[in-house]
Amino acid sequence: MICRYDEAVASAMNALRMSPDGVDINYKVAQMYAIQKNSYEAIEMLTKAVSLHFDLNMILDIDFFNIRTSPEFIDAIKIKQKTE
């Protein structure tokens, strides 16, 4: 399998410029960054998706395994719990 995450992220970022509050796009970009082990960027995008009311169950996706124990990831989950 050829991984072209950089191209995928670039395409998703273009989509975000057109729809900055696109919850699904923010979430997908967070997934791509997490898979690449770019923790800072993954948390940043995940936090935005959560603040836009993304489903908490989706945040527990296996793609976030690399960052799941980070304090920032836990903080992102707390944001979601506060809005429910």
C-alpha positions in Angstrom: 0.0 0.0 0.0 1.4 3.4 -1.0 0.6 6.0 1.7 0.1 9.5 0.3 -0.9 11.2 3.6 0.8 14.5 2.7 -1.3 14.8 -0.5 -4.5 13.7 1.4 -3.8 16.3 4.1 -3.2 19.0 1.5 -6.5 18.2 -0.2 -8.4 18.2 3.1 -6.8 21.5 4.1 -8.1 23.0 0.8 -11.5 21.7 1.7 -11.2 23.4 5.1 -10.5 26.7 3.5 -13.8 26.4 1.7 -15.6 25.1 4.8 -13.7 25.9 8.0 -16.4 24.6 10.3 -16.7 21.3 8.4 -16.7 18.9 11.4 -16.1 15.8 9.3 -13.2 17.5 7.5 -11.5 18.6 10.7 -12.0 15.1 12.1 -10.5 13.4 9.0 -7.5 15.7 9.0 -7.0 14.9 12.7 -7.0 11.2 11.9 -4.5 11.6 9.1 -2.1 13.6 11.4 -2.5 11.0 14.1 -1.7 8.1 11.8 1.5 10.0 10.8 2.3 10.5 14.5 2.0 14.3 14.1 0.6 14.7 17.6 0.4 18.5 17.8 -1.4 18.9 14.6 -3.7 15.9 15.3 -4.7 17.3 18.7 -5.3 20.8 17.2 -7.6 19.5 14.5 -9.3 17.0 16.9 -9.9 19.8 19.4 -11.6 21.9 16.7 -13.8 18.9 15.6 -14.8 18.3 19.2 -15.6 22.0 19.8 -17.9 21.7 16.7 -19.7 18.9 18.5 -18.2 15.9 16.8 -19.4 12.5 18.1 -17.3 11.3 21.1 -17.5 7.7 20.0 -15.7 8.6 16.8 -12.9 10.2 18.7 -12.1 6.7 20.2 -11.2 5.5 16.7 -8.1 3.3 16.4 -6.5 5.9 14.3 -5.9 8.0 17.4 -4.1 5.1 19.2 -0.7 6.9 18.9 -2.0 10.0 20.8 -4.7 8.6 23.0 -2.6 8.8 26.2 -1.4 12.4 25.7 -2.7 15.0 28.1 -3.9 17.1 25.1 -6.0 14.2 23.7 -7.6 13.8 27.1 -8.3 17.5 27.3 -10.0 17.3 23.9 -12.3 14.6 25.2 -13.1 16.7 28.2 -14.2 19.6 25.9 -16.8 17.2 24.4 -17.9 16.0 27.8 -18.5 19.5 29.0 -20.8 20.3 26.0 -23.0 17.3 26.5 
